[in-house]
Amino acid sequence: MKLFKPLWSTQPNNFYWWILLIALLLRLLWAIAAVPIVPVSDCNAYDTFAQNLANGYGYGWTPTERTAHWPPGTSFVYSIFYRLFGHTYVPIIILNLLLGITIIWCAMQLAEKWFNQQVAWLTGLLLTLWPVTIQFTTVLSSELLFTALFLVALIIWFNESTSLWLRALLVGLVLAAACYVRSATLFIPILLLLFRWINTREILRSFAAIIVVLIVMSLLIAPWSIRNTRLYGQFVLMSTNTGVALWIGNNPQAVHGGHMNVPPEINEKTIGMNLAQRSAYLKALAIDYIKQEPLKFITRTFKKLINLHKRDTIGVAWNEKGLVYRYGTGVLLPLKIVSQGYWLAMLGLALIGIIVLGKQQGWITMIIHPLVVIWGYFALGHAVTEIGDRYHFYSIPMIAILAALTLTYLLKIKPYIVNK
């Protein structure tokens, strides 16, 4: 019996490898032939923090100015490369290539578990060709790293062939790492508890396993929380941007809920405050504004939920300087049209996919299905605070699976039957 099958085999399982190979080549082509890395916006912050960490100065804008505005995980990973290889972006591009492939592989595995191989293959193909996932290969960002870690945690959690307690330990480790990248991780254990209870109806064992997850996460997050508490003189779990994000999406000047600068009159009132105090002050302002007109808060959140999904061109925007440097400004509009067109097509197919899911598995099952719950979790989390097209990136794998489900339904593709 052969232990390994050749890559060129036509066996269905080898289609996964072909998809991953194509995905790797497309991203490698973009990285080599298309765009040099030029950090802008948050990307510049990650780069600056990573350089300071690599030089032994600590996590901050300057050797003497420490911060906790963003979770440190992304910059910490980059700083390891800077320590080993100097200030070069090549290792980060390689990391992004691996993260992109990991995201596609995990999404295919989940699609096969929840549906069948046909949906899994289509999911892989859709993600392989998804413009923004290719464009982020040359972006210094937290999106690829967080999405990959989150999907790995899902793969582990849903692997019923492994001991529940081992899974809880591993998921705790992975989610702690994800929390160091994005604070949106904090409530994911609640979702995992819901998913396992729905699948097994074992509430006590499921609850006990989540307690293990939370203990592991707490132990690993504690050193950073202690550092922040000492730095600011008050408890700061992971970052100090929560109050700012809530204020950005809930203040009298907010129009679309996207990023905006704090006006001078408020900045004057926060002079002398540290970042934790400033975050708490802005959070209090936002909560007061919400309490004044709670119905408007609901309608505003709904509008932001829609606006969150209006466009998907952040990959072009964050590569703009590199693209213009190499190809001029004429390349920007065509790339944005391709990115936006692909996004709208996938979003439309995914919304239809929710209906298909309801028809196939029942409407109650549809509402509590991980695809819908996870997408809703990330979307609502940002709709309450600050929005932007980068903030639906983590939902793209779920959207891709739903879009693939729609395509298999519309094209009437029959499940592949493997002869055993």
VEXKOL-802544 format. One record per atom (N, C-alpha, C, CB): x, y, z; residue in three letters. Coordinates in pm, whole numbers, plus 50000, padded with zeros to 5 digits. Glycine has a CB too. Layout:
XYZALA...
//
This chain:
500844987950000MET500005000050000MET500875012550000MET499055000150123MET500555022249914LYS501325034649908LYS500895043850021LYS501145041549773LYS501905048950091LEU501605057950202LEU501315072050151LEU502775058250301LEU501885075750038PHE501695089349986PHE501215088549842PHE502995097549995PHE500205096849811LYS499705097449675LYS500375109049602LYS498165099049673LYS500655107449471PRO501275118449398PRO500365130549390PRO501665113949257PRO500975142349387LEU500205154649384LEU499295155449263LEU501135166449387LEU499745149549151TRP498975150549027TRP497865140249017TRP499885149148910TRP497655132449123SER496585122449122SER495225129249106SER496605114049251SER494285122349041THR492945127649023THR492005123749136THR492375123048892THR492535117349240GLN491715114149355GLN491175127049415GLN492525106049460GLN489935126849466PRO489305139349512PRO490095146549620PRO487935136549564PRO490735139249711ASN491475145849818ASN492645154149765ASN491985135549917ASN493165150249648ASN494295157749592ASN493875171049531ASN495005149349489ASN492565172849509PHE492095185749461PHE492435196649562PHE490575185449435PHE492435193249690TYR492805202949792TYR494215208349767TYR492715196649933TYR495135199149736TRP496525203149715TRP496665211649590TRP497425190849705TRP495925208349486TRP495965216449365TRP495475230549394TRP495135210049255TRP494385231649470ILE493845244849504ILE494865252949585ILE492525243449584ILE495475246549683LEU496465253549765LEU497675257649683LEU496905244649882LEU498075249149587LEU499215252549501LEU498895264649415LEU499585240549412LEU497695265049357ILE497285276549277ILE497245289149363ILE495915274049211ILE496685287849483ALA496605299249574ALA497995304549606ALA495875295449703ALA498925295649633LEU500295299649665LEU500935306849547LEU501135287449703LEU500755301549428LEU501365307549310LEU500795321549282LEU501155298549188LEU499485323249297LEU498875336349275LEU499405346749373LEU497355335549286LEU499525342949498ARG500005352249600ARG501485354949583ARG499725346749740ARG502215344849542LEU503645346849516LEU503845356049397LEU504335333349491LEU503025354349294LEU503095363049177LEU502805377549216LEU502105358349069LEU501795379649300TRP501475393249345TRP502655399149422TRP500195393149434TRP503245391049509ALA504325396149594ALA505575399349513ALA504665385949701ALA505875391049414ILE507125392849338ILE506955403049226ILE507585379549280ILE505875401549150ALA505735409449028ALA504935422249047ALA505105401248922ALA504175423049153ALA503215433949160ALA503625445149255ALA501895428649202ALA503795442349382VAL503765453349479VAL504895452649581VAL502445453349551VAL505685463349595PRO506595464349709PRO505825468949833PRO507775474049679PRO506245464849950ILE505555468850073ILE505925483150110ILE505905459150189ILE504905491450127VAL505085505050178VAL504055506950290VAL504905515950064VAL504425505550418PRO503455506050527PRO502765519550538PRO504135502750658PRO501435519350552VAL500645531450574VAL499645528550686VAL499925536050443VAL499125539150747SER498075537950848SER498495528250959SER496755533150782SER497625518950994ASP497935509351101ASP499145500851067ASP496735500351127ASP499375498550938CYS500525490550896CYS501825497250940CYS500525488650742CYS501875510450931ASN503045517750975ASN503235516451126ASN502935532450935ASN502115516151199ALA502205514451344ALA502795500951379ALA500815516051409ALA502285490251315TYR502835476851341TYR504325476351311TYR502085466351257TYR504715482751203ASP506115482751162ASP506975490151265ASP506275489151023ASP506515501951307THR507265509951405THR507405502551537THR506575523451427THR506295496951587PHE506335489651714PHE507275477651704PHE504925485051753PHE507235470751591ALA508075458951573ALA509555462651575ALA507735451751442ALA509895473851511GLN511295478251512GLN511745481651653GLN511485490351419GLN510895488451729ASN511265491951866ASN511405479551954ASN510225501451926ASN510505469851935LEU510635457352010LEU511935450251974LEU509435448151982LEU512245449751844ALA513455442951800ALA514715449651854ALA513505442551648ALA514645462651874ASN515785470151926ASN515835470252078ASN515755484251874ASN514875463552142GLY514885462452287GLY514305474252360GLY516265460452333GLY513525482752289TYR512985494752351TYR511605492652414TYR512895505652249TYR510985481552386GLY509635479352436GLY508605482752330GLY509395487452562GLY507335480852366TYR506225482552273TYR505735496952278TYR505075472652304TYR506115504852178GLY505715518852179GLY506145525952053GLY506265525852299GLY505735538552041TRP506055546551923TRP507525550551920TRP505185558851918TRP508095553152036THR509495557252046THR510165548852155THR509615572552078THR511485549452168PRO512165541952273PRO511685545252414PRO513645544452264PRO511045556952432THR510625560952567THR509105561652581THR511215574452601THR508365560352473GLU506895561752478GLU506235548152460GLU506395571552368GLU505825542052572ARG505165528952567ARG503675530952535ARG505345521352702ARG503065520452480THR501645521252445THR500975507752463THR501475526252301THR499645508052469ALA498835495852463ALA497595498652380ALA498455490852606ALA497725508352288HIS496565512052207HIS496095500352121HIS496895524052118HIS497045492952065TRP496735480751991TRP497275468652066TRP497325481351847TRP496635456952053PRO497255444752107PRO498615442652041PRO496335432352084PRO499575436752111PRO500965436652062PRO501335424951973PRO501895436752178PRO500415415351953GLY500785402751889GLY501385404151751GLY499615394151881GLY500755412151665THR501245413451527THR502645419251524THR500305422151445THR502845430151598SER504175436451602SER505205427251664SER504115449651679SER504805419351765PHE505745410251828PHE506235399751728PHE505095403451949PHE505325394351648VAL505715384451547VAL506685390651447VAL504475378851474VAL506365402751400TYR507255409451306TYR508615412251369TYR506625422351255TYR508615415651497SER509875419051564SER510825407151569SER509605424151705SER510265395051575ILE511125383151573ILE511895382551442ILE510285370351592ILE511215385251332PHE511885385351201PHE512935396351194PHE510865387151089PHE512615408151250TYR513565419151246TYR514815415951329TYR512905432051297TYR514625408951439ARG515765404851520ARG516665395351444ARG515295398451651ARG516045386151370LEU516805375651301LEU517415380351169LEU515905363751276LEU516645388451095PHE517065391650958PHE517265406550932PHE516045386450861PHE517075414951034GLY517145429251011GLY515815434550960GLY518255432450913GLY515785447450931HIS514515453750890HIS514265451050741HIS514545469050917HIS513775439150714THR513385435250579THR511985429450583THR514395424950519THR511215431450475TYR509835426650472TYR509695412750409TYR508975436450397TYR510775407250360VAL510695394150294VAL510145383250386VAL512075390050244VAL510645381950510PRO510065371650598PRO508575373750627PRO510815371250729PRO508145386350632ILE506725389150656ILE505895384950536ILE506505404150687ILE506405387150416ILE505705382550296ILE505575367450298ILE506435387150169ILE506645360550336ILE506585345850344ILE505575341550448ILE507985340050378ILE505565348250563LEU504565345450666LEU503165347550612LEU504785354350790LEU502935358550541ASN501605361250486ASN501195350850383ASN501565375050423ASN502155345850305LEU501865334950212LEU501365322650287LEU503115331450130LEU502075319150394LEU501685307350473LEU500345309450543LEU502765304250577LEU500115321550593LEU498835324450659LEU497685323750559LEU498885338350725LEU497905328950439GLY496865328350336GLY496495314150300GLY497315335750213GLY497515305550287ILE497275291350256ILE496575284550374ILE498605284150224ILE496965287950495THR496335282150614THR494855285550620THR497035286950742THR494535298050590ILE493125302350591ILE492315294250491ILE493015317450559ILE492845292550370ILE492135285050267ILE491965270450307ILE492865286050133ILE493025264450360TRP492945250350401TRP491925248550512TRP494335245250448TRP491955257150612CYS491015255950724CYS489575257750675CYS491335266250833CYS489355267550589ALA488005270050538ALA487495257950461ALA487985282450448ALA488365251450383MET487945239550309MET487615228050404MET489035235150210MET488405226550508GLN488145215950605GLN486795218050674GLN489275215350709GLN486515230350712LEU485235233350777LEU484085231250680LEU485235247650831LEU484255235350554ALA483195233750455ALA482885219050432ALA483605240450323ALA483915210650429GLU483675196350410GLU482985190350533GLU484985188950382GLU483365194950650LYS482755189750772LYS481285193350779LYS483485194950896LYS480965205650743TRP479575210250753TRP478715206350634TRP479555225150769TRP479375203950518PHE478595200850398PHE479195188850324PHE478545213150304PHE479995191150221ASN480605180150147ASN481825185050072ASN479585173750049ASN482475175949999GLN483715179649931GLN483505189849822GLN484365167449873GLN482365189549755GLN482125199049649GLN482085213349703GLN480815195749577GLN481395215149814VAL481365228349877VAL482765232249922VAL480375228449996VAL483525222649972ALA484885225450018ALA485775229849902ALA485485213050085ALA485715222649790TRP486535226549674TRP486185240449624TRP486375216349561TRP484895243149613LEU484475256349566LEU484885267249664LEU482955256649545LEU484795264149794THR485245273749895THR486715277049873THR485025268150037THR487525266749853GLY488945268849829GLY489215277049704GLY489645255649818GLY488485274249598LEU488675281749473LEU488265296349489LEU487875275349360LEU487135298649556LEU486685312449576LEU487685320449659LEU485315312549646LEU488215314249764LEU489205321249847LEU490535322849772LEU489435313549978LEU490875313149690THR492095313949611THR492095326149521THR492275301349529THR490935329049462LEU490805340049366LEU490365353149431LEU489835336249259LEU490065352949559TRP489515364849627TRP490565376049627TRP489085361449773TRP490315387249558PRO491355397549542PRO491975402549672PRO490765409149469PRO491145405849772VAL491715411849893VAL492605402149969VAL490615416849984VAL492295389149963THR493155379450031THR494495378049960THR492465365750039THR494535380749831ILE495795380949758ILE496545393849789ILE495555379749605ILE495845405049788GLN496465418049807GLN497085419549946GLN495445429049785GLN496515412850046PHE497045413950181PHE498375406650198PHE496045408550280PHE498825399650096THR500135393250102THR501235403550122THR500405385149974THR501035415550070THR502045426050081THR501585437250174THR502375431649944THR500815433650276VAL500325443450374VAL500755438950513VAL498775444950366VAL501275448350592LEU501585445550732LEU500305447750812LEU502765454550786LEU499655437050851SER498355438550916SER498105426951011SER497225439450811SER497065428551091SER496685418051186SER495645408551128SER496145424251313SER495035412151013GLU493895404650962GLU494235390250926GLU493325411550841GLU495295388250851LEU495675374550810LEU496015366050932LEU496865374950713LEU496805371551022LEU497245363951140LEU496065360451228LEU498285371851220LEU495195370051254PHE494045367351340PHE493105357051277PHE493285380151369PHE492805358751149THR491885349651081THR492415335451081THR491625354350938THR493705333851056ALA494305320551055ALA494225314151194ALA495765321251009ALA494555321651299LEU494505316251435LEU493085312451474LEU495075326451535LEU492145320951441PHE490755318251474PHE490245305551405PHE489875330151436PHE490575304051277LEU490135292251202LEU490815279451255LEU490435294051053LEU492075280551292VAL492755268951351VAL492065264751481VAL494255272151379VAL491665274551561ALA490925271451685ALA489625264151653ALA490635284251764ALA488925268351549LEU487685261551509LEU487945247251465LEU486995269151398LEU488995245351385ILE489345231951338ILE489585222751457ILE490585232351247ILE490335227651554ILE490635219451673ILE489355216451751ILE491665226551764ILE488535226651770TRP487335225151854TRP486345215351794TRP486655238751873TRP486215215351663PHE485235206751597PHE485785192751566PHE484775213251469PHE487025190051604ASN487615176851580ASN487235167251693ASN489165177951568ASN486105160851676GLU485575152151781GLU486415139551805GLU484165148051747GLU487335136451716SER488175124551733SER489255126651839SER488815120651601SER489455139151881THR490445142451983THR489755144652117THR491255154951943THR490445141252224SER489905143052358SER489415157352380SER490965139452463SER488265158652443LEU487685171852468LEU488635180452550LEU486355170552541LEU489305174652647TRP490165182452737TRP491445186752666TRP490495174352863TRP491955178252578LEU493105182352499LEU492715193452403LEU493685170352421LEU491525192252343ARG491055202752255ARG490895215952330ARG489715198752190ARG490345215252450ALA490155227352530ALA491495234052560ALA489425224052663ALA492505225952593LEU493845231352620LEU494425238052496LEU494785220152669LEU494345231152381LEU494915236452258LEU494165248952211LEU494895225752148LEU492845248552221VAL492045260152181VAL492375272152270VAL490545256952187VAL492545269652399GLY492925280452489GLY494245286852448GLY493025275252632GLY495215278552410LEU496515283652364LEU496375292152238LEU497475271952339LEU495615286752141VAL495465293752013VAL494675306652029VAL494785284551910VAL493595306152107LEU492785318252126LEU493525328852207LEU491465314652195LEU494385324552298ALA495205334352371ALA496125341552273ALA496025327452483ALA496735333952181ALA497575340052078ALA496745349551992ALA498245329351990ALA495525345351956ALA494645353751875ALA494255366451949ALA493395345951833ALA494075365352080CYS493695376952160CYS494815387252162CYS493345372752304CYS496055382752157TYR497185391852148TYR497225399052013TYR498485384352172TYR496455393951917VAL496405400051784VAL495205409351772VAL496355389251674VAL494025404451814ARG492815412651812ARG491935409251932ARG492025410551679ARG491435419451999SER490635417452120SER489275411352092SER490455430552191SER488875410651965ALA487595404251930ALA487555389651970ALA487345405451781ALA488715384152005THR488785370152047THR488095367552180THR490225365852057THR487975377752263LEU487615375752404LEU486295368252424LEU487525389052472LEU485315370352336PHE484015364052355PHE483805351652268PHE482915374152326PHE484835347852194ILE484715335952109ILE484465323152190ILE485965334352026ILE485055321452309PRO484735309352387PRO483235307452411PRO485435309952520PRO482485318352423ILE481025317152440ILE480415310652316ILE480385331052466ILE480895314452198LEU480405308352075LEU480745293452071LEU481005315551952LEU481955290052113LEU482355276052113LEU481495267752208LEU483825274752152LEU481145273652322LEU480245266952416LEU478895264452350LEU480065275352545LEU478375274552281LEU477095273152213LEU477145262152108LEU476695286452147LEU478205262052027PHE478305252151919PHE478345237851975PHE479545254751834PHE479125235952082ARG479245222252134ARG477955217752203ARG480425221352231ARG477315226952272TRP476055223252337TRP475005219552233TRP475555234852426TRP474955226952124ILE473995223952018ILE474275210151958ILE474045234651908ILE475545206951938ASN475905194251874ASN475765182251965ASN477315194951824ASN476025184152096THR476085172652187THR475025172752296THR477435171852251THR474475184352326ARG473555186252438ARG474215183152572ARG472315177352420ARG475535183052576GLU476275180452701GLU476665193852764GLU477545171552675GLU475755199652837ILE475995212952888ILE477095213252993ILE474735218652944ILE477125203553084LEU478115203753191LEU479525201553139LEU477785193253295LEU479715191253054ARG481045188652997ARG481485200252907ARG481035175352917ARG480545205652831SER480875216852743SER481285228952825SER479685220252653SER480535231752931PHE480845243053017PHE482205241153085PHE479755245053123PHE482465228953132ALA483745226053196ALA484915227953099ALA483745211753251ALA484705223752973ALA485755225352872ALA486035240052844ALA485365218052743ALA484995248052840ILE485175262352815ILE485865269052934ILE483825269152787ILE485585264053054ILE486315269253171ILE487805266853155ILE485795262553301ILE488165254953105VAL489585251853078VAL490145261552975VAL489745237253028VAL489385263952867VAL489805273552765VAL490065287252827VAL488745274552653VAL489135291852909LEU489245305152969LEU490415306053067LEU487955308853039LEU490645295253142ILE491765295053237ILE493085296153161ILE491755282153323ILE493225288353056VAL494465288752977VAL494655302552916VAL494435278052866VAL493575308052859MET493665321452801MET494055331752907MET492335325352737MET493435330853023SER493705340553130SER495155340053175SER492795338053249SER495675327953191LEU497055326453235LEU498035332353134LEU497385311753258LEU497735330753006LEU498655335552904LEU498495350552878LEU498425327852775LEU497305355752902ILE497075370052882ILE497535378253003ILE495585372752855ILE497575371753120ALA497875378853245ALA499165387053242ALA497955368953356ALA500285381853187PRO501515390053188PRO501355403453118PRO502635382353122PRO500625403653006TRP500425416052935TRP499485425353013TRP499865413352795TRP498465419853075SER497545427853155SER498275434153274SER496365419353204SER499165426453335ILE499945431753448ILE500835443153400ILE500805420653513ILE501455441253284ARG502295451853226ARG501485464453204ARG502925447153092ARG500285463053147ASN499455474653118ASN498985481553246ASN498255470453035ASN498625473553345THR498155479053472THR499255487153540THR497675467753565THR500485482153534ARG501615489553591ARG501895502253511ARG502865480653595ARG501715501453380LEU502005512853294LEU501025524253315LEU501995508553148LEU499715520753332TYR498685530953336TYR498085533053475TYR497605527353240TYR498435524553569GLY497915526353704GLY496485521953720GLY498035540553743GLY495945514953623GLN494595509353632GLN494545496953543GLN493515519853591GLN493565488353568PHE493505475653496PHE493205477953348PHE492435466453558PHE494035472353262VAL493835472353117VAL494105458253069VAL494775482853044VAL493065451353026LEU493205437252990LEU494155435152874LEU491865431452956LEU493885441752761MET494685439352642MET495085452152570MET493935430452547MET494135461152546SER494445473352471SER493575484852520SER494235471052320SER493945496852476THR493225508952520THR492445515452406THR494215518952579THR492145507752302ASN491435513752189ASN489935511152191ASN492005508552059ASN489435504052293THR488025500452298THR487135512852309THR487755491052415THR487475521752403GLY486675533852421GLY486705542852300GLY487155541352542GLY487875543752235VAL488005551952115VAL487105546552005VAL489475552552068VAL487155533251984ALA486355526951878ALA484855528951904ALA486675511851868ALA484435527652031LEU483025529552063LEU482605543952038LEU482745525752210LEU483485553552072TRP483155567552050TRP483095570751900TRP484185576552118TRP484015565251822ILE484035567851677ILE482695564251614ILE485175559951609ILE482105553351658GLY480835549051600GLY479615554951666GLY480735534451606GLY479795562251777ASN478645567251852ASN478935581051910ASN478255557551965ASN478875591051824ASN479035604851867ASN478265613751771ASN480545608751873ASN477935626151810PRO477105634851726PRO477705637851589PRO476855647751798PRO479045637051578GLN479685640151451GLN479815628051358GLN481035645951477GLN479555616251410ALA479705604151329ALA478645603751220ALA479615591451418ALA479085601851097VAL478155601450984VAL477955587150938VAL478665610150869VAL479025580450899HIS478925566850848HIS479465556350946HIS479665565850717HIS480045560951056GLY480585551451153GLY481995547151123GLY479715539451160GLY482585552751014GLY483965549550981GLY484935557751064GLY484215551950835GLY486225555251042HIS487245561751125HIS487165576951115HIS488635557051084HIS487315583451228MET487365598051235MET488285602151348MET485955604051253MET488875613851334ASN489755618951439ASN488945625351551ASN490745629151380ASN489445624151670VAL488805630651785VAL488965645751770VAL489425625751921VAL487885653551779PRO487965667951757PRO488785674951865PRO486565674051752PRO489315686951831PRO490195694251925PRO489545696952060PRO490625707351862PRO488235700052061GLU487595703552188GLU487595691852286GLU486165708152164GLU487525679552235ILE487605667852322ILE489045664852358ILE486955655652256ILE489945666452263ASN491365664152291ASN491855673452402ASN492215666252165ASN491345685752404GLU491755695252508GLU491345690252647GLU491135709052482GLU490175683652655LYS489705678652783LYS490485666352829LYS488225675352774LYS491165659752736THR491905647552774THR493395650152792THR491695636852668THR493785663052785ILE495195666352807ILE495585662252950ILE495465681652785ILE496685655452960GLY497145650653091GLY496685636753124GLY496685659953197GLY495725631353047MET495265617553069MET496205607752998MET493805615753017MET496385596053058ASN497095585552985ASN496105578652891ASN497755575353083ASN496585569052812LEU495725562652712LEU494545555352774LEU496535552952629LEU494755549052890ALA493665541852955ALA492595551553004ALA494205533453073ALA493015562653063GLN492055572653110GLN491325579152994GLN492775583353194GLN492045581652885ARG491415587652767ARG490385578152707ARG492485591452662ARG490725565252702SER489785555252649SER488535554652736SER490455541352643SER488715554852867ALA487565554452958ALA486695566952942ALA488035553153104ALA487325578452922TYR486585590952903TYR485755590652775TYR487545602952900TYR486375586252666LEU485665585452539LEU484555574852544LEU486635582252426LEU484805564052613LYS483775553652630LYS482575559352705LYS484345541452705LYS482835567152809ALA481735573252886ALA480925582952799ALA482285580653009ALA481615590652715LEU480915599752623LEU480015591952528LEU481915608152544LEU480535580952475ALA479765572852380ALA478545566752447ALA480645561852320ALA478725561552568ILE477605555252639ILE476535565552672ILE478105548452768ILE476965577352712ASP475985588052740ASP475205591552614ASP476695600652795ASP475895592152501TYR475235595452374TYR474245584452335TYR476275597352263TYR474615571952359ILE473725560652329ILE472485561152418ILE474475547252349ILE472675564252546LYS471555564652640LYS470565575752608LYS472075566452781LYS471065586452549GLN470175597752518GLN469105593852417GLN470985609552464GLN469505586152316GLU468565582152211GLU468815567652173GLU468685591452087GLU468345558352255PRO468625544052230PRO468045538952098PRO468065535752344PRO466905544252055LEU466335539651928LEU467225543751812LEU464915545351909LEU467785555651820LYS468705559951715LYS469975551551715LYS469055574651733LYS470365546951834PHE471525537951842PHE471255525151764PHE471855534651989PHE470035519851777ILE469685507451706ILE469685509751555ILE468305502351752ILE469055520551511THR469035523351367THR470425526551314THR468075535051337THR471215533651395ARG472585536951355ARG473415524251341ARG473235546551456ARG473235515051435THR473975502351429THR473585494351306THR473715494151556THR472295494251274PHE471835486951156PHE472435493051028PHE470295487151148PHE472475506451021LYS473065513050904LYS474555509750894LYS472845528250912LYS475225509551008LYS476655506251006LYS476875491750967LYS477285508951143LYS475945483251005LEU476035469150964LEU475995467950812LEU474895460751028LEU475135475850750ILE475065475950603ILE476325482150544ILE473815483750556ILE476735493550599ASN477915500450546ASN479195492250562ASN478085513850615ASN479225483850664LEU480395475250687LEU480655466250567LEU480185466750812LEU479585462850494HIS479705453450383HIS479585460350247HIS478645442850395HIS479705473350241LYS479485480450115LYS480645478950018LYS479245495050142LYS481865477950068ARG482995477249976ARG484095468250033ARG483545491349949ARG485005464649943ASP486105455649981ASP487365459549902ASP485725440649955ASP487785472049918THR488925477149841THR490095481149931THR488495489049758THR490065477050057ILE491125480850150ILE492475475150107ILE490795476050291ILE492465463550039GLY493715457649992GLY494405466549890GLY493465443949932GLY493645473249806VAL494215482649710VAL494685495349782VAL493185486149599VAL493865500149875ALA494195512449947ALA495495511150025ALA493055516250042ALA495675499950092TRP496885498250173TRP498105494450089TRP496645487650278TRP497885490849963ASN499005488449870ASN499205500049774ASN498765475749791ASN498435510849795GLU498405521549695GLU499775527549667GLU497475532549740GLU500535530549769LYS501835536849748LYS502765527749670LYS502465540649881LYS502755514949702GLY503595505549629GLY503145503749485GLY503595492149698GLY501835503349464LEU501285501849330LEU501615514049244LEU499775499749336LEU501415525949301VAL501695538249226VAL503175539449196VAL501205550449304VAL504005535649292TYR505455536349272TYR505895527649155TYR506195531949399TYR505255516049139ARG505685506649034ARG504915508348904ARG505535492549082ARG503615511648912TYR502795511548792TYR502095524648762TYR501775500848803TYR502145534248853GLY501445546748831GLY500005546048882GLY501465550248684GLY499325557148879THR497975557948937THR496925550748852THR497575572348955THR497225548248725GLY496235542148637GLY495825528148675GLY496745541948501GLY496635521448757VAL496325507648794VAL495315506848908VAL497595500248832VAL495115517648981LEU494305517249103LEU492825514549074LEU494445530249178LEU492245522048981LEU490825520448954LEU490475506548903LEU490375530848853LEU491205500948805PRO490885487348762PRO490955477148875PRO491815483148651PRO491955478448961LEU492085469049073LEU490915470549170LEU493405471249146LEU490505482949194LYS489365485149284LYS488085479649224LYS489205500149315LYS487925481149092ILE486725475849026ILE486675460649036ILE486685480148879ILE487815454349014VAL487875439649025VAL487585435249167VAL489265434348981VAL488215441849264SER488015438249405SER486565440149447SER488925446649496SER485995451549409GLN484625454549449GLN483635445449379GLN484305469049421GLN483855442849250GLY482955434049176GLY482955419949233GLY483355433549031GLY484135414849265TYR484235401449323TYR483535401049458TYR485715397249338TYR483755411349539TRP483145411949671TRP481635411849664TRP483625424149745TRP481085420249579LEU479625420949569LEU479035407749520LEU479205432349474LEU479735401249428ALA479255388249379ALA479265377849492ALA480115383349261ALA480355377549567MET480455367849677MET479455370949789MET481875367749733MET479285383849818LEU478335387749922LEU476925383649882LEU478405402949949LEU476555386149757GLY475235382249710GLY475025367149717GLY475035387049567GLY476025359549674LEU475925344949680LEU475825340149825LEU477135338449610LEU476565346649915ALA476545342550056ALA475175345150119ALA477635349950135ALA474575356450086LEU473245359350140LEU472225349250090LEU472815373550103LEU472345345449963ILE471495334749912ILE471815321649983ILE471685333149759ILE473105319750014GLY473525307450082GLY472865305750218GLY475015307450100GLY472595316750287ILE471885315750414ILE470495309950393ILE471785329550482ILE469835314150286ILE468505308750254ILE468605294050216ILE467845316850141ILE469605290650136VAL469825276650097VAL470065268150221VAL471025275349999VAL470855273350313LEU471135266250438LEU469845263750515LEU472125274050523LEU468985273850520GLY467705272150589GLY466825261750523GLY466975285350594GLY466815261650389LYS466005251850317LYS466515237650337LYS465965255250169LYS467845236250341GLN468435222850349GLN468445217250490GLN469835223250295GLN468695225850589GLN468885220850725GLN467835225950824GLN470245224550774GLN466915234250778GLY465895239650868GLY466255253650912GLY465725230550990GLY465225261750933TRP465455275850962TRP466035278151101TRP464165283550947TRP465655269851197ILE466245271051331ILE467735267551326ILE465515261851432ILE468045256651256THR469445252651241THR470245263551171THR469555239551164THR469625269851073MET470305280551001MET470695291951094MET469425285850888MET469795295751183ILE470045307151271ILE471225304551365ILE468795310351353ILE471365292051410ILE472415288851507ILE473595281751443ILE471865280251618ILE473635281151310HIS474765274651242HIS476025283051262HIS474465272751090HIS477175276651282PRO478415284251304PRO478715294551196PRO479565274851313PRO478375291451070LEU478625301050963LEU477905314250988LEU478175295250829LEU476645313251024VAL475825325251046VAL476205332151176VAL474345321651046VAL476415324251280VAL476735329851412VAL478075337151409VAL476765318751519VAL479085331051347ILE480415337151343ILE480405349951260ILE481445327351286ILE479795349251144TRP479675361251060TRP478945372251137TRP478935358050927TRP477845368651201GLY477085378451278GLY477865383951395GLY475815372251327GLY478645375551461TYR479435379951576TYR480415390851537TYR480195368051637TYR481195388351433PHE482175398351390PHE481495410851336PHE483105392351284PHE480425408951257ALA479755420351195ALA479105429351299ALA478715415551094ALA478345423451391LEU477665431451493LEU478645438051588LEU476695422851571LEU479735431051617GLY480745436751706GLY481275449851654GLY481875427051725GLY481495450551523HIS482005462951465HIS480885472851434HIS482785460051338HIS479685467951404ALA478575476951378ALA478235485351501ALA477345469051333ALA478485479951619VAL478245487351743VAL479315498051763VAL478225477851864VAL480515495551711THR481615504951732THR482005511551601THR482835497751795THR483225508951556GLU483765515151435GLU483695505351319GLU485225519751457GLU483405510451199ILE483325501651083ILE484365505550979ILE481915502151021ILE484575496750884GLY485515498550774GLY485615485250702GLY486915503450823GLY485975485350574ASP485955472750501ASP486985462750551ASP486185475350355ASP488015467450622ARG488975458050679ARG488335449350788ARG490185465550736ARG487245454350848TYR486675447450963TYR485735436050925TYR485945457251048TYR485485433750797HIS484765421650761HIS485715411050706HIS483665424750658HIS487015413650712PHE487995404150659PHE487895390550728PHE489415409750674PHE487725390650861TYR487695377850935TYR486465369550899TYR487715380351085TYR485435376050845SER484225368850806SER484315362950665SER483025378050814SER485335366650590ILE485435362250451ILE485415347050435ILE486695367650389ILE486105339250520PRO485995324550504PRO484565319450519PRO486885317650606PRO483795325150613MET482405321050630MET481575325150509MET481825327050759MET481835337050458ILE481135341850340ILE481455333050220ILE481495356550310ILE482705328850208ALA483115320250097ALA482405306750103ALA484635318250099ALA482285301050222ILE481605288050235ILE480135289350196ILE481735282650380ILE479485299850241LEU478085302050206LEU477925304350055LEU477515313950284LEU478865311749996ALA478805313949851ALA479005300849777ALA479885324249808ALA479925292449825ALA480155279449762ALA478925270549775ALA481375272349823ALA478245271349890LEU477005263649909LEU475955267849807LEU476465265650051LEU475855280849783THR474905285849683THR475235280549544THR474885301149682THR476515280749508LEU476915276249375LEU476615261349354LEU478395278849353LEU476875253249457THR476565238949444THR475065236849431THR477115231049565THR474295245349495TYR472825244349487TYR472315248949351TYR472175252749599TYR472805260349303LEU472335265649175LEU472785257149057LEU472835279849157LEU474025251949066LEU474565243748958LEU474155229148970LEU476065244848955LEU473445226049081LYS472975212349106LYS474115202249100LYS471895208549005LYS475215205749168ILE476375196849174ILE476105186049277ILE477685204749209ILE476205173649236LYS475945162449328LYS477195159549410LYS475505149849249LYS477005155649537PRO478145152049620PRO478975141049558PRO477685147949758PRO480305142449566TYR481215132449512TYR481195120249604TYR482655138049498TYR480955108749549ILE480925096349627ILE482235088949607ILE479725087449587ILE482945086849715VAL484225079849709VAL483985065049731VAL485225085449815VAL484445056849636ASN484325042449651ASN485345037249750ASN484485035349516ASN484855030149848LYS485755024749951LYS485725009649948LYS485375029850091LYS
//
